[in-house]
Amino acid sequence: MQPLTNNQDTIVAVSSPPGRSLRGLIRLSGDDTHDILSKLIVDPVDNVSLRTLSKVRLKSPDMPALLSVFKNPHSYTGQDTAELQVPGHPALLDRLMHQMIDAGARLAEPGEFTFRAFLAGKLDLTQAEGIAATIQATSDTQLKAAQHLLDGELGGFARELVDDLGTRLALVEAGIDFTDQEDVVPIGPGELDERLSMIEARLTELLSNSRSWSEVEALPWVVLVGAPSAGKSTLFNALLGQERAVIDAVPGTTRDVLCEPVKLKTQDGTEREWILVDIAGLDESINPDSPLDKQSQAVAREAIERADLIVRVVDGSQVQSVSPNVPNNCPTMTVLTKADLPGDAQVSCNDMLHVSAATGQNIARLRDMIGEQLGRSAVSVSAEMLTLQPRHEQSLRSATQELALARKQLAHQLDARAIEDVELIAGHLRQALNDLAALGGQLSPDDVIGRVFATFCVGK
């Protein structure tokens, strides 16, 4: 990864999302920021107020813009930094960015702005991962999980234990230097075991009270399945509480797979989240010459195969409603839609839940039933629970195992005055210390740091 080897260049990138928008943002960071800006704007850069949004005028094209200037070390990267806001037209943003490159900047690598913030001590590695997770989040659960990392909770926890364990290791290694002096004992085996026991207990507690990142990435899918015009999209909007899907009386309106997160408060007061999915109506009589129809049916079937729960949607206003076939291995519930309309099907299926998106009849009940069916597979939207990425879990478990091995060596000598096998015990403590220090990036090898920042997009 380029930024790991070169932190001296002045870098530039478009930091706003791709496409057209009301405003776009170009970010510039490095020692030459002042000189590069001077070549682009009419106004003297020294007259621009620091850390505020100031009006300036560009030289080419001749137009107004907004500029924020931050001097080192009081910036995100710890370097001289500037953010230029202009109308969010891709061609304009590209033109200005290349003007900055011609003036001496280079295009930033993915995550390079945040990497420089990491190098400047503005944040630790777990906080950098929190920034990446925030950008990539697609649900409230993922946002809250990312916020824990961004707040530095895990990094702070690791630093505290690194300081504690580092002190114990220093005392143990000091004992190696005084093995020939029986009257010098920096730390006894009983005292060391007691301290290691406390550190091990804290690690075990953190692991048991946390969840895996894969849990928040794999929210359970609830797929609405039915024939064309059964009312799936209307029900989809009603369950969401917003007009997300386009609805029409014409069969086949829905072609794509629509996915939206839904939150539900369970009976124990826990707020849980799952993904509601709307698909094209299943129709065995599609036009075989229509690639669009064939593709919409194919992606609908793929969504059904991925489902954790299928809600079979049947048009309750039709006497001969079609109930589509679904996989036998997936939990299924059936609902009759259009309960506000008269129909013999409503009478003949009294054992099923009758719902009406138009009047809201039983919509809340259906939402509760889905939550009950999903149970704990629906992911808790907890503001307190820390979520660990695979790298974090590996480091914490490895540190816990190393401490357990060290304590096993101490078990038979707790009443002794001095530590036996001191080199072996020190080796376990050193590995545990390295594992914990790697969480915040204090001792992480370059390949670990490179993998973290490679997940970023350009401009962050």
N, C-alpha and C positions, 0 to 999 in steps of 0.2 A: 504493500500500500504506500503510495507516494508520500503522504504527509508524515509518515513515520521517519522519513529520511531527510526532509527539507521543511524547515519551519521558518526560513528567513524571507522567502518571497512574499510579495504583496499579492493576495489572492482576491478574486472577484467571482461572483456567481449571481444568477437570478434566484432569489430566495422566496419568491411568491409561487403559488401553484401554477402549473402549465395551463395555457389557454388564455382566452380573453377575460378581463376583469375590470372593475372600476379603477383599481390602482394596482400597479406592479411594483416590486421592490428589488433593487440591486444592492447587494452587500459587498463591501470592500474592506479588507483588513490587512495591515502590514505597515512597515516603516515608511513606505512611499505613498501612503494614502493621501497625505496633504498635497504632494506634488501632482499626483494623478488627478485629483479633484480640480486643481488650479487650471489644468488643461481643458477641463470640460465645462466649467461654469464661468459666467461673466463676473459674478460677485467675488471679491477677495475672500478666500477661505478663512483667513484670520478673523474676519468680521462675523462669521457664522457662530451663533451662540452654541455652547457645548451642551449636549444632552437634552436639547429641545428640538422641536420640529420647526425649521426655518424655511422661509420662501426664498428661492434662488432662481436664477435664469440660466438655462443651458445655452451654450454657444451654437451647437449644431445637433439637432434642429433648434432654431430660435424659439424657445417655449419655456413657460414656467415649470418649476418642479419643487418638491419638498426635500429637505436634506436634514439629516441628524448626524452630528459628529461627536465621537467619543474618543477622548485621549487616554493613552495607556497610563496607568494600569486599570483605569476605571471604565472598562468595556467588557463585553462578553468574552472576547478572546484574550484580554489582557494586553492587546496591542492597539495602536491607533486604528480606529474603525469608523466607517461611514455607511449610512443607509440612505439611498436615493430612491424617492418615490415619484413615479411618473404614471401617466395613464397606462393601464395594463394591456397594451397591444403587443403581441409577441414580437412583431417586426421591430418596434421601437425599443423594446427591452434588449433584443439581440444586437441592435445597432449600437446602443449605448455601452453595452457590455464589451463589445469588440473595440470601441473607442478606448475603453479603459485598458484593455489588453495591449492595444497599440501604444498606449502611454506608459507601459511598463509593468502592468499586472499580468498574472497568469490565471487561467481558469482553475477554480478550486476543485479538489478531489471530493468525492462523497464523504461527508462528515468532517471535513477539514476544519471548519470554523469551530465546531464543538471539540475536535481534537486539540486545537490550540488552547481552548479554554481549559481542557484537562491538563495540558502541559503547564499552563500558567497557575494551576492550583485553584482555579475557580470552581471546579467540581471534581468529584472522584469518578471512577469508572462505572459504578452502579448508577450514579446520577446521569452520566452520559447515556447509559442504557435506558434510563427512564425517559430521556428526551426522545430517543429513537422509538420507544414503545408508545409514547404519546402521539407521535406523528402517524404511526401505523395502526393505532387503535380504531376499532370499528364498533365498539359497544361501550356502554357506561362501565361495565365490569373491567374491561381492559384499560379504560382511562383511569379508574381508581387504582388499579394495580400499578400502572405506570407512575401515578402520582406518588405512591409510596417510595418508589425508587428515586424519583426526582427530588423528593423531600430529604433524601440522604439517610433514611432510617437504617437500611442495611449497611451502608458504608460506615455510618457512625457506630453501629453495633460492632462491626469488624474492627474498627480502629481502637475501640475501647478494649476488646479482647487481645488485640495485637500488643497494646501497651502492657497489659497485665501479663500475658504469656511471655512477651519479650523480656520482662524483668525476671521472671522465673528462670528462663533459659540462660540469661546472663549469670545468674547466681549458680546454676548448675555447671556452666562452663568455667566459672571462676573456681569451682571445686576441683576441676581437672588440673588447674595450675598449681593447686596446693595439695595434691595427693601425697606429697612427701612430708607434709607438715600436719600431723595428726591433731594439733590444737586449733587449726583453722578449718571451720566448717561453715561456708557461706549459707547453706540451707540444708536442713535435715530431711530425710525421706518422709517422715510423718507430716511435716509442714508442707512439703512439696505436694504430696498426695492430696492433702486437704484443699490446697489451692487449685490443683488440676481438677479435682472433683467438682468444684464450683464452676469452673470454666466449661467442663464437659456437660454439666447439668444445664447451663444456659444455652449451649449449642443444641442439646437434645430438645429443650423446650421450644426453641425457635423453629426447629424442623417440624415438631409435632403440631405447632400452632400456625404453620404456614401451609400454603398450597402450591401445587406445581403450576408453572405458566401454561402448560398444555391444557389445564382445566379451563382457564379463561379464554383460550383460543378455540376450544372445542365446545361451544355452547350447543346444547341439544337442538335438533331441527324438528319442528312441528310442521308437517306438510299438509296443506289442504288439497284433497284429491277428490275429483268429481268429473262428471260429464260436462261438455260445453254448456254454458248458460245455467249451470246449477246454482250459481250465486257465490262462487268461491271468492272472486275479487271483491265483491261487495262485503262479504263476511270478513275478508282480509282487512279492508279499510275499517270496518266496525271494531274489530279486535284491536287494531292499532290505535284507533281514536283519531285518525287523520286520513285524508284522501291521498293515499300513496299509489294505488293501482287505478288505471283507467278502466272504467266500466261502461258497458253498452249492452243493449238488448241483443245485438247481433252476435251470434255464436262465434267463438274463436278470437275474441278481442285480445285476450292474453296470449302472448307468444313466448315470452321470455320467463325466466325464473326470477321472482322478486323475493328478496330476503330482507327482513327488518327485525332488529332486536326488540323484545317485549319484556317489560319488567312487571313482576307480580308479587304482592306482599302475601306471604303464606300465613296459615293460622297461628304459627308461633311468632309472628311478627318479623320474620326474616324476609328481606327483599331478594328475590331470585330473578334470573334473567335467562331467556331462551330465544331462539330464532324462529320467527313465523315465516313460512314459505308459501308463496302462491305460484302455481304452475298452470300451464295450458290445460284445458279440459281434455281428458282422455277420450279419444275417438278412434275406434277401430275402422271407421269408414272414411279415413282421410284420403285425399287425392294422392295416389301414388306418384303422380307426375309433378307434384309440388314439393320442391326441395325445402321450402320454408315450413310447410306442414310437417314433413318428415323430421326436420331438425327440432321443431318445437316439441314433438312427441318424444323424441330421443332424450332431450335434456330434461323433460318432465319425468321420464322413467328413471333417469340418473338421480334426480332429486328424491324420488320415492325410495330408491335403493339406499340413499344416505340417511333417510328419516329415522329419528328416534321415536317418533309418535306420528301416526297418520290419523287425520280427521277426515273421515269419509263424508263428503258433502252431497246430500241428495235434495233435489228440487221437491219440496213438500207440496207444491201446487199442482203437480202433474200426477195423474192416476198411475201412469206407467213410467215412473221415474227410473232412471238408469243408475245402478249402483256399481261403480267400477271395481274390478278385481284389484286387490292389493296383496303384497307379500304376506304370507302366513306367519313369518317369523317376527313381524313388527307389531307392537301394540297398536290397537286401532279403536277409535270411537266413531260413532255415526251420529250426524245431526241432520235434521230436516230444516231447510231454509224456507224463507218466504212465508213464515207462519202468519203474517198479516193478510195473506191472500187465501180465499176459499179453495179447498181442494180435497178430494177423497183420500189422497195420500196422507194428509195430516191425521185423518181419523183412523186409518188402518195401521198406523205406526205409533200408537200411543206410548210404547215402551222406549221410544227414542226422544232425545231432546229436541224440541221445536224452537227455532230461533228466528228472529226477524231483525235484519240489519236496519230496516227502515224505521221500526219503532223502538229498537233496542231490547226487545223481548229476549230474555235469557242470555244476552251477550255476556254480562258479568258472570253468570252461572257457568257458561262455557269456558270462560277464561279461568275460573276457579277449578273446574274439572280438569282442564289441561295441566294446571299447576299440580293438582293432586296426583294425576297420572305420572307426571314427570318425577315427582318427589325430589329427592336430593340430586338427581342428575341435572336439574336446572341449577345453574351456577349462582352461588350467593353473591349479591352485590354488596360486599362488606367493605366498610370504610376503615375497618381495623385490621383485617387479615392481610398479612404480608404475602406477596406472591413471588415465588422464586423461579428464576430462569434456570435451565439445565446447568449452566456454568456455576451458578450460585449453589445449587444443591450438591453438585459434585465436590466443590471446595469445602462446604460445611460438613458433609458426610466424611470426607477424607480427614479433615481436622479432628472430628470426633473419634474416628477409628485410631488415629495416631495417639491421641490422648489416652484412649483406653489401653493401647499397647504399652504406653509409658507407665500407666498405673498398674498394669499387670506385672511389670518388672519390679515395681515398688512394693507389691502386696506382701512379700515374705520378709521385708526388712523395715517395716513401719516403726518398729521400736529401736532400730539401730541408730547410732549417733551420726554416721556418715553414709552417703549413698554409695551402694555397690553398682557395678556395671554402668558407671556414670556416662561413658561415651555412648553406649547404646540408648540410654534414656534421653540424652541430649539430642541424638539423631532423630528420635520420634518427635521431640518438642520442636526441633528445627523444621521438620516437615509440616507439622501442624501450624507453625507460625507462618511458613510460606503459603500454605493454603488460605489462611485467614487474610494475610496481607494482599493476596491476589484478588480478593473480592473488590477492594477499593482501587486496585491498580498500583499499590505501592511497590509490589515486587512482581507484577505480572510480566511474563515474557512478551516480547514484541508480537509474537504470532497471536496471542490472546487479545492484545489491544487492537491489532489489525483486524481481527474478525469482528470485534465489537463495532468499530467505526465503518467497516465495509457495509454494514446494514443501513447506513444513513443515505439520504438522497443528497444530491448536489445543492449547496446553498445553505446547509444546516451545520 
